[in-house]
């Protein structure tokens, strides 16, 4: 179908550029632009369809539940981790060799 749209666009532009009639030129330009737009959209649709995942590969409910449990465990582990050392813990000085 996309190749038909390309051929229609080429023929329409050929008619538009070779005719002497303003009406035929307008129709040719409209059909040519429409054919090129349809060709570009059909190329994009084919590209998207070729890289899309099939429905069978979608995540199912047990896998979602397992991922949520794993995320909750990671969140709970991050909440109990020790706090990083700050300058206030060392009396305001991080580097004891540094002079003021």
N, C-alpha and C positions, 0 to 999 in steps of 0.2 A: 504494500500500500504506500509506503513512504517513497518508493522509487517512482510510483505513478504521480505522486504529488510533485516530485522534482521535475519530471517530464512535463507535466502540465504547466509548472511555473516557467520553464525554459521556453515552451511554445508560446505561452501568453506574453512573455517579454519580447520574444521575436516578433509577434504580431504587433505589439504596441510600438516597437521601434521602427517597423517597416511600413506601417499604414499611414495614410494621409487623413484619415477620418478621426476627428477628435473623440467621438463616442466610442469607436473601436479601440482607440488608444487608452481611454479611461478604463474600459472593461478589461483590456489586456493588462494594464498596470495593477488593477485590483486583483485579478485572478493570479497574476504573478506574485504579488506580495502575499496573498493568502496561501498560495502553494508553497512558497518558501517558508512561511511561518508554520504551516502544517508539517512540512518536511523536518524542520528543526525540532518541533515538539515530538514528532514520532521518533526521531533519533534519541532524544532525551528519555522518552518513555522506554525505549528498548534498552538503553544503558541502565536505567534504574531497575528494570525487570531482571536484567542479567546478573546484577549484584545483590538483589534482595534475598533475604533468608527465607526458606520455605516455612510454612506454618508448623510443620512437624518439628522444627528446630527451636521453637519458642520454649521458654522456661515454663515448667509446670508447677503446680501449687506446692508439692513437697520440696522442690528445689528452692522455691522462694522462702518457705518456712526455714529451711536449713541456712540460707543466706542471712535471714533476719536474726536467727539465733547466734550465728557467728559474729555478726555486727554488734549485737548486744554484749557478747562476751568481750569483744575488743573494747567496747566503750566502758565496760565495768573495769577492765584491766587498766585502762588509761586513767580512770578516776582514782585508783589506788596506787599509782606510780608516785615515787618521791618527787618533791618539788625541786627545780633547778636552784643551784647556789647563786645568790645575788650579792651585790656589794654590801648590803645591809648586814649579811651574815658574817662578814669579815671586818666589821667595824668601819665600813665605808671605803676600805682599800682592797682592791683586787690584787694588786701587784705590790708586794712588800719591798721590792728593790727600787721602786719608783720614788724619786724625791719630788717634793713640792716646789 
